[in-house]
Amino acid sequence: MPNANALGDRLQSVRKRRGLTQAELAREAGVSVSLIRQLEQGVTEDTRLETARKLAVALRVPTTTLVSRPDAAEPTSGDVDQWNAVRRALEGRPSGESPAEAPTLEGVRTGLDEVMPLLAASHYSQLRVALPALLRDADALVAGTVNGEQVEARTLRSHIRQVTSWLMSHTWQLDAADHAIQMAIDDASDGLTAAAAADWACWGLIRQGKLAETRELATRWADDIEPRISKAGKDEMTAWGLMLLRVSTAAVRDNRPGEAADALKLARMAAIGVGRDFRPTSDPWHVFGPMMVAMIKAENAMIEEHPDVTLQIAAQLDEAQFPLSRNWNRHRLDVANAHAVTKQYAEAFDVLQQVRRSAPEWLVTQRYAKDILGKIIDKRRTLTTEMRELADFIAVPY
């Protein structure tokens, strides 16, 4: 009996229900007939989330009707080894001896403050060195404090665990990332800290291709923390707005354009209440405001295959007015992809080079960047020295 959960079986079933041949579906989705044939015959057992969405649009079903496996890469052995000390500390098994002196709230807070610029600049190698001791000290601080001080210590540990979860996700160590964020949510002692952790949880689910779960979690949190607009402060509006952005990004990937647009409209309303983009005190590794909403609109446009809209939005945004380079670099990958899709290959490559100069360690972890450069390489008869060097640097598959 065929596996009812296999992508090929579901694809064939929906295609037949829609009365389409393989060739007709291929034409509607903009993919090859051979890909559809391989999927339905089980020769290829899975496909990228981007391709699954194209098929879902053509078949008029949510992407999650077809997707059965995470759109995630396996962590490399190098990443697993390099982050081993961080994982051990996260599990409460730090390497080496603990210092003789007990940690203090001020000392651990200072340690987190020193980590934040490294996180913003995506300096992974330095973060790998700093995090094990910070996680160890946060555990010792919580264990050694009582009453009000323990609440403050647990909040501090929640922030440190959120940072750790984000870094684990970026190196595709998803089990460790999920473990970290669940512990961070448990540690959160106030609504804003909990919302910040839940936002990371949503981001991790999107990275795994779990779109329905993301929409459900983000919608629930957005409903729970929706503020009274007339009385809400910037932090409250930001927490709500970020959750709405998560709803929108998950919905657009799940081929629910109306839901995505509605969530984005509400997020834009929250952004107007915030004013200029800023980093909230309760969630300093995120940015929210009008520019952030515009970037998500540009990202959604790229997913919906409207690269012209992405480029129009990008032309109106100014990096100098945006307070966090990490989000800006992610937006620039959408710009590079828009150029590549519209056959502006030189412009696309230039953007990738700019991002490399800005955040080389971050770029290496971006599967999206590999896909974009792959498109450029496929359309070139010969490659320049710079193209070959960048392809080697970010490990574009042969």
Sequence and secondary structure as in RCSB ss.txt:
>XXXX:A:sequence
MPNANALGDRLQSVRKRRGLTQAELAREAGVSVSLIRQLEQGVTEDTRLETARKLAVALRVPTTTLVSRPDAAEP
TSGDVDQWNAVRRALEGRPSGESPAEAPTLEGVRTGLDEVMPLLAASHYSQLRVALPALLRDADALVAGTVNGEQ
VEARTLRSHIRQVTSWLMSHTWQLDAADHAIQMAIDDASDGLTAAAAADWACWGLIRQGKLAETRELATRWADDI
EPRISKAGKDEMTAWGLMLLRVSTAAVRDNRPGEAADALKLARMAAIGVGRDFRPTSDPWHVFGPMMVAMIKAEN
AMIEEHPDVTLQIAAQLDEAQFPLSRNWNRHRLDVANAHAVTKQYAEAFDVLQQVRRSAPEWLVTQRYAKDILGK
IIDKRRTLTTEMRELADFIAVPY
>XXXX:A:secstr
   TTSHHHHHHHHHHHTT  HHHHHHHHTS HHHHHHHHHTSS    HHHHHHHHHHHTS GGGT  S S    
 HHHHHHTHHHHHHHTT  SS   SS   HHHHHHHHHHHHHHHHTT HHHHHHHHHHHHHHHHHHHHH  HHHH
HHHHHHHHHHHHHHHHHHHHTT HHHHHHHHHHHHHH  SHHHHHHHHHHHHHHHHHTT HHHHHHHHHHHHHHH
   TTT  HHHHHHHHHHHHHHHHHHHHTT HHHHHHHHHHHHHHHHHH S B  TT TT  BSHHHHHHHHHHH
HHHTT HHHHHHHHHT  GGG S HHHHHHHHHHHHHHHHHTT HHHHHHHHHHHHHH HHHHHT HHHHHHHHH
HHHT SS  HHHHHHHHHTT   
